[in-house]
Amino acid sequence: MSIQSGPQKSSCNSGEFSPDLYGKLGLKDYYNAGKRFKNVEPVPQAGFRLMPGTALVQTARSRTVRQYTLPVSSSLSYTLFFSVGYVDIFRNDRVKVATLALSEITADLLPELEFYAEAATVGIFHEDLETLRLVRDGGDDTIWTKDTWPYDKIPEVDLGGNYAKTDDKWEVLIRHSDDTVQPAFRFTVDGEPTAAIELGATFSAATDTEWDTLASDIKTALEGLPSLGVTITVTHAISGGYRELIITFGGDLSGSEYDVVCECVNASSVATLAYHTVVGETAGEALVSASNGWFAGMALAQDRAVYYGPKARKAALNMSRTGEYFDLNIEAVGNNAARLEALRTQTSEEIKAVLEAHYVLAWTDKGLWFASNRTIKQDEPLNWVKTGKNGIAPYVPPAELDGQVVFVGGETESDNPEDTGQSLYSAEYDDVSTRWNDQPESLLSSHLIEKINGASVQNKVRKNDASRWWLPRSDGRLICCLRILTQKILAVVEWCAADAGEVTGLSVDGQNQVWLTVDRGGVVTHEVMEEQEINLFQGAVRGSTDLAGLFTGLDIWEGRQVWARAGGFILGPFTVSSGSIDLGDPYDEVIAGLWQAPDFESMPYYKVTRNDEIIERPGRIHSVTLSVIETESIAVGANGSTPKDVSLLKASDPVDAPLPAKTDKLRVIGMPGMIKETSLRITQTRPGMLRVRDFTPEAKL
């Protein structure tokens, strides 16, 4: 019998591939991917390792939550769990510090809330909710107060109603030093000049009738300008030693402000001065209010608060004064003054997210826009450019990951807004084309990227070189993306909650801890992820036994199967009874909780001829050599057979101490079965640390 070795696994960089790609050996990353990456994650260029366990924090109030983090300092942050009518607040040391009643948060509003948090303030945004503010007492973090967001000078704009209008009025003072000329005047309104208009007499000789004629001629000339109409009045008067012309823009021209310049074109001895006496304006109404709705969300850009998506004008952004996040006074002057912007004057698009990254980016439900201005100044209008046609999924914030902007696209045929996250995209600025180019990133793992309804980035953790982009789904599954741009790595894997649990909430606090809300058959808990070196279990409880070896505190897992690590030993499984398990011997340090076995399965192997022809026939992987690092438990199977535990015990291991973690080469032989599309599975039958550096399968294909 001839033996054929498969390719050695030098990495598992590509994560879990869609079933559509099984057998697509032409893909360069085919053997760097897998059919299943459940509770294991790639170690860049070096195999895979266990994903984190979780520690139990507290029973949750509800499975329907929105989570957000208030960062205070490098050592202090708070995680807020919003549910219908309440917010529960936990410090980063996992202590609950406060609960506030929020009657304004209803079941309809909760899934669509947006937040902004910094220092001691948390803002709660929704277009149908007057913006709320939670403020932490700096001296006692058990004290939190609720009030409304203190907007200052909300802009008044034209929202299509019938508003009071003020006529724009100018006065022109005319004085002469030489009475021998007959002056001629030219008026310029908003940059449009008239022809010269003559008085017809010298100043001293001109009668009121001739001044009346001049006023009439000015009126005719102004009304003949392209941008004006026939509702201008011009009168004259004597003011001290001056002649005075009064110009009023009324009728259809009322409600707008104009710029008027007057000059004498035929004599330097005649001086003119035009000045505003009444500024024309339309009263308008508040951009956000109880009747018009409120802002949908807020972000920061160039030290300005950027409020976006007001219900009355969903493609608008109101930028605060620099460094003054509540000041929205657009009438103020100076480059640091507040601004009111719109992507376009008329558009059906709705702004869903804003991010500052090299430029100010704004995502709508239909595309990506950016302001090409490097800095925001009052005297320079922002040039908004539509640079991508991929809209963003609502309530799924964009992020910067390994130097790239990433976001979840919102394409869907479903009417359920929670089902809109269907694709991953990256966006990068191109200096040559001077635009942001967005491109899909999840085509190889499309079966996992769907129904995304949230996103949080966990920065690089110990013993891993990639940040984790956590993407919860509306069906309770939790997806994780690992990205290293320089090595062209994007791996998509899945973290599975034990006991068929559903993840209903996720956030990352200021200390890089991942907080989860998990529903396991009606038992809803708040939990915090911990790396495998610290915790192998889920919903884990720490403590010690009594002198008889009884470990208590597991009431929440009553009737469920749990495992324990005690004194370094892995013990179990146990069924929790009366909130306790019997470990048999007393232990000072015990951690016990639910356990979810990891599951890796390679891509299917095929016979390939020298002509690159693929022969599909039954085959088998009969042997495999694995290199493991700091591993305590591993089970291997192939060809559709049940994986079996691989003994790591050596004759030199102590008999009265826990089995030490092994860094070694393992050889597994005699795996039974023969099937088409044979594959290799690596999992566990009992808890323990696991890290696989690489493996070499040997197969008959």
PERAJO-V980389 format. One record per backbone hydrogen bond with DSSP energy under -0.5 kcal/mol. NH is the residue of the N-H (numbers start at 1). CO is the residue of the C=O. Records with the same first field share a line. If there is no record, write none. Layout:
NH: CO / CO
This chain:
4: 699
6: 697
9: 695
10: 8
12: 47
14: 32
15: 12 / 32
16: 492
17: 34
18: 444
21: 18
22: 19
24: 21
25: 23
27: 24
30: 27
32: 29
33: 30
34: 15
35: 601
36: 601
38: 599
39: 37 / 494
41: 49
43: 47
44: 42
46: 43
48: 692
49: 41
50: 690
51: 39
53: 530 / 535
54: 537
55: 528
56: 540
57: 526
58: 526
60: 524
65: 63 / 504
66: 82
68: 80
70: 78
71: 69
72: 76
73: 76
76: 73
78: 70
79: 90
80: 68 / 78
81: 88
82: 66 / 80
83: 81 / 86
85: 105
86: 83
87: 100
88: 81
89: 98
90: 79
91: 95
92: 77
94: 91
97: 89
98: 89
100: 87
102: 85
105: 102
106: 104
110: 106
111: 107
112: 109
113: 110
114: 125
116: 123
118: 121
119: 71
120: 118
121: 118
122: 134
123: 116
124: 132
125: 114 / 123
126: 129 / 295
129: 126
132: 124
133: 147
134: 122
135: 145
136: 120
137: 143
138: 136
140: 137
143: 140
144: 142
145: 135
147: 133
149: 131
151: 149
152: 326
153: 151
157: 155 / 285
159: 157
163: 161
166: 281
168: 249
169: 278
170: 247
171: 275
172: 245
173: 171 / 273
174: 243
175: 271
177: 269
181: 178
183: 181
185: 197
186: 263
188: 261
189: 192
190: 188 / 259
192: 189
193: 191
194: 187
197: 185
199: 183
206: 202
211: 207
212: 208
213: 209
214: 210
215: 211
216: 212
217: 213
218: 214
219: 215
220: 216
221: 217
222: 218
223: 219
224: 220
225: 222
228: 225
233: 248
235: 246
237: 244
239: 242
242: 239
243: 174
244: 237
245: 172
246: 235
247: 170 / 245
248: 233
249: 168
250: 231 / 248
253: 250
254: 251
255: 166
256: 253
260: 258
261: 188
263: 186
265: 184 / 263
266: 184
270: 267
271: 175 / 269
273: 173
275: 171
277: 169
278: 169
280: 278
281: 166
283: 164
285: 157
287: 155
289: 293
293: 289
294: 127
296: 308
297: 308
299: 306
301: 304
304: 301
306: 299 / 304
307: 305 / 318
308: 297 / 306
309: 316
310: 313
311: 294
313: 310
316: 313
317: 341
318: 307
319: 317 / 339
320: 305
321: 324 / 327
322: 336
323: 303
324: 321
325: 323
327: 324
328: 152 / 326
330: 328
332: 329
337: 334
338: 329
339: 319
341: 317
343: 315
351: 314
352: 363
353: 363
355: 361
357: 355 / 359
359: 357
360: 371
361: 355 / 359
362: 369
363: 353
364: 367
365: 350
368: 388
369: 362
370: 385
371: 360
372: 370 / 383
377: 375
380: 377
384: 382
385: 370
387: 368 / 385
388: 368
391: 389
392: 364
393: 408
396: 393
397: 395
399: 406
401: 399 / 404
404: 401
405: 427
406: 399
407: 425
409: 407 / 423
410: 391
417: 415
419: 416
420: 417
421: 452
422: 409 / 420
423: 409
425: 407
426: 439
427: 405
428: 437
430: 435
431: 429
434: 430
435: 430
437: 428 / 435
438: 436
439: 426
441: 424
442: 424
445: 442
446: 443
448: 445
449: 445
450: 448
451: 419
452: 421
453: 472
454: 472
456: 470
458: 468
459: 457
461: 466
464: 461
467: 483
468: 458
469: 467 / 481
470: 456 / 468
471: 479
473: 477
474: 451
476: 473
478: 495
479: 471 / 477
480: 493
481: 469
482: 491
483: 467
484: 489
487: 484
488: 485
489: 484
490: 488
491: 482
492: 14
493: 480 / 491
494: 37
495: 478
496: 494
501: 497 / 498
502: 519
503: 476
504: 502 / 517
505: 517
507: 515
509: 513
512: 509
515: 507 / 513
516: 527
517: 505
518: 525
519: 502
520: 518 / 523
521: 519
523: 520
524: 522
525: 518
526: 58
527: 516
528: 55
529: 514
530: 53
534: 531
535: 531
538: 594
540: 54
541: 592
543: 590
545: 587
546: 550
549: 546
551: 549 / 581
552: 550
554: 579
557: 554
558: 555
559: 576
560: 557
562: 574
563: 593
564: 571
565: 591
566: 564 / 569
567: 589
569: 566
571: 564 / 569
573: 562
574: 562
576: 560 / 574
577: 580
580: 577
581: 551
583: 549 / 581
590: 543 / 588
591: 565
592: 541
593: 563
594: 538
597: 595
599: 38
600: 682
601: 36
602: 680
603: 33
605: 678
607: 615
609: 613
612: 609
615: 607 / 613
616: 614
617: 615
619: 675
620: 700
622: 620 / 698
623: 698
624: 668
625: 696
626: 624 / 666
627: 694
628: 626 / 664
629: 691
631: 662
632: 689
633: 689
635: 683
636: 644
637: 681
639: 679
641: 638
644: 636
646: 634
647: 645
653: 650
662: 631
664: 628 / 662
666: 626
668: 624
670: 622
671: 622
675: 619
678: 675
681: 637
682: 600
683: 635
684: 598
692: 48
693: 627 / 691
694: 627
696: 625
698: 623
699: 4
700: 620
701: 699
